[in-house]
Amino acid sequence: MLTFVKKEILELNVITPQHPICRQVVQLLEQLIGTQSYSREEKETADLIAAFFTDHGLKVNRDKNNVWVKHPHWRAGLPVILLNSHHDTVKPAASWQRDPLIANWEGDQLFGLGSNDAGGPLVSLIAAFLFLKDRQDLPFNLIMAATAEEEISGAGGIAHILPQLGPLAGGIVGEPTLCEVAIAERGLIVIDGEAQGISGHAAREEGVNALYLALEDITRLREYAFPKVSSMLGEVKVSVTQISAGSQHNVVPDRCQFVLDVRVNEHYTNEEVVAALQKECESVLTPRSLRLQSSGIAADHPLAKAVAALGLPTYGSPTLSDQALMPFPTIKLGPGDSARSHTADEFIRRTEIIAGINTYLSVLGQLKFDESWITKA
C-alpha cells in the first residue's frame, strides 16, 4: 500500500505572498501577460516558461510550443500525475479599457490578457510543483506541462505531447474555477446539417423546398431528449445556431445548411450522440470533429477521494477545456473565475493565486494509492 503523509505537504500551506516561490511565479505571470501568446503564436511565452524551469534546475522538454518537466526524483513503478494548464490566450476584446498586454496591478488585482484564463492557474500549478521539487518520498511521480492551443482545442497542444508523457494515472487541469472542482465536463460536437430538396420557381410552387425540410428536422431535433440525464451535467443539449438557404427570392432552394452545437454529458460518446440525432432527421448530419469528448472521474479514483476528504465543492462544468482531450481521469481546478475569461479587463487576484497554490498542494497531500492504481512509466 502506498500512502502519503498528508501533514508533510500541508505544512507548506503557511506560505505567504512574500515566499520566494510565490514572488517568482507572480513575476512569471507578469512576463506572460506582457508577451503576446494567441493560439498557435505561443513561441515567446513557451520560451519564457522553458527559461523559468531551467533557472530552477529542471530538465526541460519541449515540442512545438508545449513545455514540460518531470519531477527530479522520478521513481519507476509509481503512478504518474499530470499537472497541466495552458499559456495561449484568445485575442483581446475591443472593449478593453487598459492595454491588455501590460501587467497592471491595482491593489490585489492583476489586470492583463490571460491573467485569469489561464495564467493564474498555470503559475499556481508551477508553484506547487516547485514546492515539491526536492521531495524524494512522494508516492507518485509528477509531470508539469504548460501547453499551447487550448483555446482552439488545437492538435498542436496537449494532444500532441500526450504520447510522449507515458501512462498517466490522473491529472489536474488548471483552469479558473474559484478553487471549486469540476469532476465532470461536457463534451462538444459541432455538426453541419444539410437538407436536400429540388429547385423550382416559387410562383408556380415547383420543386421541394429544402428550407421547409430543414425546419421539419430542426423541430424534431428540438423535441428529441436523450434518455440518460447526468446528475452533474444534466441532459445532452442540442442547439441550432446557424441556418442558410436560398439564392434569390423567386427560386425554391434545393439546399439548406444548418449548424448544431451539441453539448454532451458523460453518459454518451460523441459518436453515439451523432448516430442518435441522425436517426431523428432526414438531413445529412456531418460532425466537424469527434475529438472533444465529455469527461468524468469515478468517485473511487484517488483524486476524487482527495477532493472529497478536503470537502472542496464539486460541480459539472458546462465549459470546455483540455480535459476533453485527456483519455485518463482528471479534475479541473484553479484560482480565478471562469466568468472573467475572455472578457475585457480580465484580472486575477494575488490572494487567489496563493489560495490556488495551497489548494493544489492540499489535493496532492491527500492522494492515497494502492497497487491497483500504479501505472508503470
N, C-alpha and C positions, 0 to 999 in steps of 0.2 A: 504494500500500500504506500502510495506517495502522497504525502500531505505537506502543507506549508504552514509554518508557524505564523499565524496572522499578525500577532503583535509586532513582529520584527519589521514588517513593512509599514504598519500603521504608525510606528514611532516616527517615521519620516513625515507624517502628516502635520507636524508642528511647523512645517515650512511657511515662510512669510514671503511677501514680495521682495524683501531685501536679500533673500537667499541667492547666492551667486548663480545657481542654475536658473532660477526664476528670472533674474535680471537678464541673463544671456538669451533665454528663449523669447522674452519680450523684445529685446533688441533685434533678434532674428525676425520676429513678426514685423517690426517697423521696416526692416530692409525688404521683406517680401512685399509689403504694401507699396513701397516705393519703386517696385520693379514690375513692369508690365508682364502679365502672365496669362493672357487669354488662352483658351483651349487651343492646343496644337502650337502655341507660341510660348512654351514654358521653359525654354532653354536657360534663360538667365536666372530664373528662380531655382531651377534644378542645380545650376552652378553654385548658388548661394548655399543651398541645403547641403550639397556634397562637401563644400568647403567647411561648413559648420561641423559636420560629422568628423571630417579629417582633423580639425582643430581639437576635437575631443578624443583623439587617439583611436578612432574607429576605422575599420577597413570598409571602404565604400564600394558598393556595387551599383552599376548604372547601366540602363538600357533605354535608349531614346531619352525622354525627359522624366524617367522614373528613377528614383534613388532609394536604395535600401541598405540597411546594415543588420548584421546578425549580432546577437549578444556575444561578447568576447569569451565568455566561459561556457561555450556550447558543449553540451554533453550528449553523445549519441544515445538514442533509445528513449529520450524523453519526449513528451508531447510538445508540439510547436504551436505557439500562439502568435498570430499576426496582429500587430498594431498598425493601422493604416488610415491615412487621410490624404486629401488632395491639395495641390498647390496651384491648380489652374483657377481662373475666375471667368465669370461672364463679363461682357463689355458693360461699362457703366451706363446707367440710365441718364437721359438728358437733363433730368431734374436735380442732379447733384448741386448742392449749394457750396460745396468745398471741392478742392482739387482731389479727385478720387485716388490719385497716385502719390499723395503726400500723407504720411502718417501724422495725424493731428490729434494731440491729447487735449481733452477738455475735462479737467478733473480726473475722474476714474475711467472715463470713456476714451477709447482709442478709435478714431474715425479713419476710414480708408477702405478702398475696394478690396474685398476678400478678407477683411479683418474678422468678420463673423463667420463667413462661409468660404473656406473652412480654416482660415488662418489660426483662429483661437484654438479650435480642437487640434489642429496639426501640431502647433508648438506645445500644447499641453501634453499630447502623447509623447512628443520628443523629450520633454522634461521628465516624464515618468520613466521612460527608457533610460535616460541618463542617471536618474536616482538609483536605478537597479543595475547599472552597467558593471559595477565592480563586485556584485554579489556572485559567490561561487556555489551557493547552496540552493538555488531556485529549483523547484521540482518540475520545471518546464523550460523550454527554450523560447527565446523571443526574437522576432524579426520586426524591425521598424521600417515601414515603407511609406515614402512620400511620393505620390503618384500623380500622373497627368490625365487630362482629357475626361475627368469625371463629369464635368458639366455637360458634356455631349455624349456620355457613355461611349467614348471612343475606343476603337480597337487597339490604339496605341497606349492605353493606360494600364490599369491593374490587370486586365485580362491578358495583356501582352506578357507580363512578367510572371504570372502565377505558375506556369510550368517550371520556371527556374527556382521557385521557392521550396519545392518539395511538398510532401504531405503536410497538411495543416489540421490541427485538432480543433481550432476555433479561431475567432478573430474579433477584435474590437474596431469598429469603423467610426472614426472621428467625424462627427457632424454636429451642428448646433441643435441640441435637444433640451436645453435648460437643465442638463445633467439628469434628465429622466432617461429611461432606457427603452428604446424601440426593440421589442422582441419579435416583431413581425413587420413586414414591409410589403406594400402592394407591388406587383409586377406591372409592366406596361406593354401593351401592344398597340401599335398604330396600324390600322387596316385601311387599305384602299378598296372601296366598293365600286362596282360598275354594273349598271343595269343596261341591257341592250334591247333596243326597240327597232322600229322601222320608220325611216323618214317619210314625210309626205307634206302636202300643202295643208296648212292649218285651216283655210277657208272651206275646204272640201272634206275636212275631218278624215283625211287619209292617214295611213300609217299606224304605227303603235308607239305611243308616247313613252319614251324611256324615263322621262321625269316622273310620270304617274307610277310606273313600275317601281322606281326607286322609292317613292313616297310610301307605297304599299309595304315594301321591305323594311323601310325605316320604322313604320308603325309596328310591324311585327317585332323588330329588334327592341323597340322601346318597351313593348309589353312583355318581352321574354324575361324570366327570372331564373337565374341559376339556382338549383335547389340547395347547394351547400353554402351556408352562411357562416362566416368566421366570427367568433366571439371577440376577436381583436380588430379585424379589418372590415367586418361587415360583409355585404354581398358584392359579387362581381359587378362593377359599374361600367355600363356601356353608354357612351355619349357620341352623338353625331355632331361634329364640329365644323364641317365644311361640305358644301354641295355645289355642283357646277353642271349646267346643261344648256344646250341651245346655242345657235349661231346668229339667228335673226328672228324677228317677231312672227313671221308667217311660215316658218318651217317647223314641223313637228320633229323634236330632237330624237335621234336614234341612239344617242349615248347620254348617260347621266352618271357622273362620277360623284362620289361622296367619301368622306373620311370618318372613320370611327376612332375614338380614343377610348381604349379599354383598360380598366384598372382591375387587376386580378388578385384575388385573395389566395391564401396559401393552400387551399384545398384543391386547386386546379393547376395544371401546367398550362403554359400558353398554347401549346398545340391542342390540348383538349378544348380550350375556350374557342379557338378559331373553328374547330370542327363542329362544335355545338351551334355556333352562330351561323355557319354556312348551311346547316340543315334547316334553319328558320327562314331562309330567304332565297329568291331566285337569282339575285345579283351575284356576280362573282366577287368573292372576298379574297384579297391578296395581302397578307401581312408583310409589312416592310422588314420586320425582324422579329425573331422569337427569342432573342438573347436575354431580354430583361425579365427574368422570372421573378415571381413572388418568393419571399423567404420567410422562414420562421424557425425558431430554435426550440428544441424539445425541453420540457420542464426539468428533465433529469440530466441535462448537459451541465457540466461544471460551471460554465459561465452563467447559465440561468440560475443555478443554485446559489452562486456567489451574489448575484443581484438580489435574490430573494432573502438571503441571510442579512444583507445590508438594509433591507427594507426600502430599496430605491423604487420610485414609481415606475410602472411599466405601461406601455401603450403600443398600439399598432399604428405604424406610420403610413400616412397617405402619400408621402413624397418619396421620390426615387433617389437612390444613392448607388455607390459601387457595391453595396450588398447584393444587388441583383446579379452581379457578375461573379459572385463567390460561391462555388459549389461545396461549401462546408459551413458548419454552424457559426453564426455571427450575431453580435448585438450592435446596435447603433447608439452612440452615446457621446456627449461632449458639451462643453460650455457654449454659451451663446443661445440665440433664439432663432428658430427656423423662420419666424415671421419677419425677421430683418433681412433674410437672404434675398439677394437680387434687388434690394431696394436702394433708393438714393440715400446718401449719408449713412451708410451701413457702419456699425460700430461693434466693438466688443469691450467689455469692462475688464480692468485688471483683476478685480476681485473674482470675476467669472473664470478667468484663466487659472487663478490659484485654486478655486473650487474644482475646476476640471482636473488639474493635476492630482489633487487629493482623492477625487472620486476614482480616477483610473488606478491609482495605487491601492485604494481600498478594494476594488474589484479583484485586482491581481493578488492581493493579500489573502483573499478569501478562497482562491482556487484550490480545489482538492481533487486529485486524480487517483483513480485506481488503474490497475493494469488494463482494463477494458478500454481506456481512453488513450493509452500510449500509442503514439504514431512513430514508426521508425523513420528517421531522417538521415 
